[in-house]
Amino acid sequence: MSVNGHPGNPFGDLQLCYALGPGAALTKERHSMHLKLRAPYENLLTLANAITLTSLACAVAIITHALAGGLAYLGTLFIVCLVCDGADGFVARRTGTASDLGTQLDSLTDALAFGVTPVVVANTFLRSIGEHAFLPAEIAFCACSVIRLAIFNVQKDKSIFLGLNTPSAAALVIGFVIIAGTGKPDWDARTMYYVLNGLLIVVAASMISPFRYLSSKSLKLRMNLWTVIVGALIVVLSVWFSPYSVYAFLIVYALSGPVAATGLLLRRLRRAPGSRRN
């Protein structure tokens, strides 16, 4: 009789179950089913996933306060979301706990933190100045955020962003609300309505555009613990002392995609046959 564990017998487990009787076969079947049900949860309790869920908690806090009519600690909570979004992947790689579960968890969290949160914040701000939200702009922003995340998930080359990434898109909207809340620029409510809704539409279109944007991988930055700490410290200090400079950098980054594409198109037109006069 063959026994389990013999390297040359692929039916060892099955024959052992038959030898021990139907009860053993049923027990083994239940054990196999138990392993299949337990498998998705094996990589759940990791530090990287805890960081991802911290971003989720901050996003929920922003939305909860915004729905109550307040935007208290908006900047601080959103910065935590940004830092966690950059740190969870780094921690997963360094600790060897990267998994498909973590990838899906990160993507779903980003959809809430960078897709839904900016729309709720913009809606609350417009209502606070006596205006109403433009629903098509809000739907477009949320939909394009989800599409952008889906494109990134199936994209093989992660060194280049195709379309503006969702954290930058969300930062453009939330950053505008933070700056507008300081009273600068001193625009009337109707002008603010057109500008903010226009910003939602333009940023939404940029997320699903074919424009290429630089990422940290394309710049070949060495991602280690000190890089994350220094980068987070620079962001916090910049926002604390001069949010205008950070927002100006975001605008330049958002424009870099179409500007680079325009420059590439012009170079191709110049090199095309017949473009030069004989």
Secondary structure by P-SEA (a helix, b strand, c coil): ccccccccccaaaaaaaaaacaaaaaaaaaaaaaaaaaccccccccaaaaaaaaaaaaaaaaaaaaaaccccaaaaaaaaaaaaaacaaaaaaaaccccaaaaaaaaaaaaaacccaaaaaaaaaaaaacccccaaaaaaaaaaaaaaaaaaaacccccccccccaaaaaaaaaaaaaaaaaccccccaaaaaaaaaaaaaaaaaaaaccbbbbccccccccccaaaaaaaaaaaaaaaaccaaaaaaaaaaaaaaaaaaaaaaaaaaaaaccccccc
